[in-house]
Amino acid sequence: MKHRVVITGMGVMTSLGIDVDTFWDNLLNGKSGVSHIEAFDVSDYTTQIAAEIKNFNPEDYFDRKEARKMDRFVQLAVAAGGQALKESGIEIGSNIDAERIGVSIGSGIGGLGTWEDQHNILLEKGPKRVSPFFIPMMIANMASGQMSINFGAKGPNTTQVTACATGTHSIGDSFRLIQRGDADAMICGGAEATIRPTGMAGFCAMRAMSTRNAEPEKASRPFDSDRDGFVMGEGAGVLILESLEHAQQRGATIYAEVIGYGLSGDAHHMTEPDPDGAARCMKMAIRDAGIEPMQIDYINAHGTSTPVGDRSETLAVKKALGDHAYKVAISSTKSMTGHLLGAAGGVEAVICGLSLRHGIIAPTINLDNPDPECDLDYVPNHPREADLNIVMSNSFGFGGHNATIILKKFEV
């Protein structure tokens, strides 16, 4: 027996808001979260902009001593997870058995800030001054680990590290765990905090990021002919997935149902996407959901604003959906949030859940001059009311990692 899986809680930490309501309002208003970097001196960097969270105070969520033992990506994850749990109404040990709720929070890079800080200490002061917390703060699984510790979740506990597909893989794998009865609920999604000197330098060296420094809010422009690269973001997106039976038993509010999951590998190139791999991934999710391509009403695109990536995804959608590709609404909310790397899939799953709940599609902003090779309906510049029943979210990562989830408006 496969259990039906539903979403009962959501939490976000982004440059557009550190609560779901603020975040959603800013998305629908087409607001860009991109600005000049304030965290460190970027005067020598070719890219000097990012979607930076500037109003997050860890001490609003943790005591000072506890916060100092967590990298920023862990802080953001646990803060978003706390939001999602509160919204879900789950009380671990009360209305859910601690051993039946698990955690799967991924990160594409993990504790980059901690690594930088401790490496500087090593070089300047020697090995005896490196913090004993260096390793447990840095490793990518610590968002899941700390989430479990903070909230008492004793069920399955895993971490995905699949670059920019991480968050979606974490949600998809959690969906599977509940489907087959290994957990009643999962806290899942992704977190990332790489707006750091090394992270920015690395992506600048790849020439992967936009250099539109004079107009930060216009820099992320997926599917536009003038796009020149992605804009880095930071944050976390966390969902509470739950078996339908368990959610109904405790009278939970249900926001949407997860019905399909697909994943594939390009077997092609370290960084260059292959549309065939992404198309296979979408087709797998559609088969898993037991639907036809023409039933998909909206796609939240990976849509990073890179010249190659956006063209590749456009072609992949056509391969996966056939003629329906020209009829389905598609948007890239990275035009507003920036690209949150391993956290992107978590944040975008929240967006898909909100889209189903409210019957409205957040736009692709800055889409002023469409690329002729990107000729689908990308919901340019303004939100759109729509009768949404089934939506898809795509995430594609370096290494050729692809992940797709499909959500459906909940019906008993």
N, C-alpha and C positions, 0 to 999 in steps of 0.2 A: 504493500500500500504506500502510495506517495502522498505525503501531507501537503495540503495547500499552504502557501507561505505569504504572509501579509506584512505590510509596513505599519508599525504602531507608534513610531517616534522618530524625530529627525533633529539634528543639531548641526550648526555650522560655525566656523570661525573663518572669516574672509575679510578682504579689504573693503567689501561692500556692506559689511555688517557682521557683528559677532552675536547675533541672534537671528532666528529664522524670519521673523516678521520684518525687521529692518532690511535684511538681505533681499527678501522677495520684493519689497517696495522699491528698492533701488534698482533691481533688475528690470522691473516693469517700467520704471521711469527712464530706462536707457542710460543709467549713470555709469561712468567708467570709474573703476577703482585704481586706475594706474596713475602714478605721480612720480616725482623725483625721489630717488632713494635718500632717506635720512639716516639710515642705520650706520653708515660708514662713508668715508670720503671716496667718491666715485669719479673724481676729476680726471683720472688717467684711464678710465674705462670707455670703450667705444659705446657701450650701452649704459645709460645713467638713470634708467627708469625701471619701475617694477610695480606690481600690485601688492604693496606693503601694508600690513596691518599695523596701524599707528595708535590704536586706542585699546590695546590688550595689556592689562596689568595682571601678571600671574598671581599677585597677592589678593586679587578678588576671588580667586578660586582655590588657592592653597596657602598654607602658612609659609612664611619666608624660608624657613629651614627646609621644608619639603620641596618648595619650588626650586631651590638652588641645586637639588639633586636630580633635576629633570632638564633635559635639553628642551629647547623651545618647541620642537615638533611634538614632543610628548605632552608638554603643557597644553598645546592647542588641541591635541587629540582628546585628552581627558576632559578638558573644558567642554568641547563639543559633545562628547559622550555623556557627560552629566546633563546637558540640555536635553539630549535625546531620551535618556532614561526618565527624566522628570516628565517630559511630554507624554511618554508612553504610559505612565502610571505604574510601571513595574517597580515593585519593592522586593529586592532580592532577599530571600529567606522568609518573606511574608506571603506574597501572592505568586511567587515562583521559587522553585527549589534551586538553590545556588548551584547545584551540580548539573542543572539542566539549562543553564544560560552560559553561553560561551562568548568569546571575543575573537574577532579577526580584523585588526587594524594594520594596514600596510603602509609602507613608506618607500618611495623610490630610492632615496639616498640616506635617510636616517639622520643621525646627530652630527651634521656637518659643522655646525657652530661649535659644538663641544670639541670635536676633533681639531678644529683650527686653534681654539683657545689653548688646549692642552699641548698641542705641538709647539706653539709659541713659548709656552712655559718650559718645555723640554729644551728648546734651543737657547733660551735666555738664562734659565736657572738650573738646568740639569734634571736628570731622571728622578731624583729623590723628591722633587717638588711637584711632579705630576700627580693629579688627584686620584685617590683610590676609587672615586666614582666615575673616572674617565670612561672605562669600558661599558659599565651598565648604563651610563647616560647616552652613549653614542650608538649602541647597536640598534638595528632597525626594528627588532621585535619588542623593544621596550615600551612602545606605545600600547601594544596589546598587554604586555606584562603589567604595566602600571595601571591600566584600565581595570584589569582583573583584581589587582591588589586594592585599589581605591574603592571599588564597588562590590567586591566579594563574589565575583563571577567565577565559579569553579568548573564550568563545563569546558568543551573544546576550546583550545587557545592556540591560534596560529598567526602567522604573519606572511603576507605575500610581498615579494620584492620583484616587480616586473615593470620597472620604469613607469611610464605614464599610463600603463594599463593596470597598475597596482590596485587602486581603489575599486575598480569594477570587478577585478578578479576576487578581491576580498568579499564583496557583496555576493557575487555568483557562487563562490565556494560556501559561503554561509547559507545561502539558499539551498544548496545541495545537502548540507548537514541537517537542516531542519526537515527537508523533504523526506530523507530516509530515516528520520526518527532519532538521530544522534544528539539532538538538542531540541528544546522547546522554543528557545529564543537565542538570538545572536546580536551582539553589539558589533557593528561592522562598518568599514569604510576606509578612509585613508587620511594621512597627515603629512605635511611637508613644511620645512623651514630652511630654505636654501638661499635666501637673499643675504648672502655672505660673500666676503671678498673672493674666496676660492671658487665658490659656485658661480658667481657672476663672471669671474675671469675665465673659467673653463668654457662656459657657453659663449662668451665673447670670442674666444679663440676659435670656436667652431663656426663662427659667423652665423649662428642660428637665431640670434635675437634681433629685434627691431632696434634701429639706431635713430628713430624719430624722437630724439631727446627734447626738441623744442616744443613738441605737441604730445605730451605723454598720453593724454586721454584719447588721442586718435591713433595711437601706435598699433594697437591690436585691431586688425581689420581683416578677419577671415573672409576668404573668397573674393576679396577686392583686388583689382588689378594692380593697385599700388602697395600691396602688403610687402613687407620686407623682413619678416621674421616674427617669432613669438615674443610675448612679454612674460617674464617670470612672475608668478604669484606665490603666495604662501597661505597656509591655513589648514583647515580640516573639515571634512564632511562625514557625518556619522549617522547611520540608520539603526533602528531597532527592527529586526526581522523576527517574526514570531509565527508559529504554526497557527492556522486559523482556529483550530479547536481550542488551543490555549488562550488565544486572544478573546474568543467569544465567552469562554468560561469565566473570565475575569471582567467582562464587560468593557473591553478596551475600545477606543476610537480607532477605526481602521482607515488609513489614508489611501492605500492602493494595494494591489496584489502583484507579487513577482511571479511571472509565468514562464520565463525563458532565459536561458543562459547559453552563450556560445563562446568558444575560445579556440585560437589557432596560432600557429607559428608561420611566419613568412618563409623561413629558410632561404633568405635572400641577401641581406646586407645589415651591417651594424646599425645604421641610422636611416637609410633610405627605405621608405615603405613600399610594399608591393600590394597593389590593389586586389590581386587575386587572394592574398591571405586575409585581408579585411573582409572581402566578399564571402569567403568561406565561413568566417566567424559569424557574420550576420545571418547567413543561411542556416547555420547550426542552431542559433538562437531561435530563429523562426520555426524550425522543425521541432525543437524542444518545447516551444510554446504551443505547438499544435494549431498554428494559424497559417493563413496565406499572406503573402507579402502585401496584397492590397488592403489588408485589415489594419496596417500600421498607419496611424494618423499623424505622428510627429516623430522626428528623430533629433535628439540632442547630439549634434555632431562632435567628433573629436576636434575638428576645426581650429587648428592652432595658430593660423595666420602665417604659416611658412609657405613659400611658393610651391614646393614639391608636395608637401603634405596635403594641402587643400585640394589640389588637382587629383591626387591619388584617391582621396576619400570620395570625391565626386564620382570618379570612375567606379570605385568599389560599390557605392550605393546603386549605381546603374546596373552593375553585374548582379547584385543581390536581389534587387527589387524589380528589374525589368522596366516595363512601361510605367509602372506605378511610381518609379523614382521621380518622374516629372509632375506627379500629383501630390506627393507627400510634402508636408511642411517640415523644414529643417532649419535649425538655428544653431549658431555657435555662441554660447554664453561666455566663452573665453574672451570674446570681444570686450567684456566688462570686467570679468574676474581676473584676467590674465590666466596663464597656464600654471596650475598648481601641481604639476608633475604627478607624483604618486597620490596626491589628495584629490586630483581632478575628478576621478570617477565617483568618489564619495559625494563631492559637492554637486556634481551634475545629476546624480541619482536623486538627491534632495530636490533639485529643480524639476526633474521629471515627475516626482511625487506631487509637488505643488502645482504643476501644470495640470495634472489629472484632477486634482482636488478643486481647482479654481476655474478650469476651462479656459485657460489663457496661455499663450505661448510667448515667452520672453524673446526679444528680438536679437538679431545680429547687428550690433551698431557699427558705424563707420563703413558700412557697405554702400559706398557712393558710386563706384565705378566697377561693376561686376566683371570679373575675369571671364572672357568668352568661353574658356574651358571649364568654368564652374557655373553651369547654366541651369541649376535647379532652383527651387523656391526656398531661399534662405531667410525669409521673414525679415527683410531689411529695415533696420532703424526704428521700427515701431512695434509694440506688442500687438498680438492678434488674438481676439476671442475665437474659440474653436470648440466644437463638440468633440472632445477627445475621449477615446475609449482605450486605445492601445498605443503606447509610446516606447521608443527604443533609445538606448544610450550607448554610444560607441567610445571606446578608449583604445588607443594604439600606442605602443611603447618602443623605444630603442631596443634593438635585439630582435625585432620582428614579433613582439608579443601583442596579441590582439584579444580584446574582450568586449562582449556585447551582452547587455541585459535588456529584457523586455518587461515592462510593467503594464498593468491593466487596471482600469477603474474597477473598484471592488463591487461585486454583486454576490449576494448570499447564494 
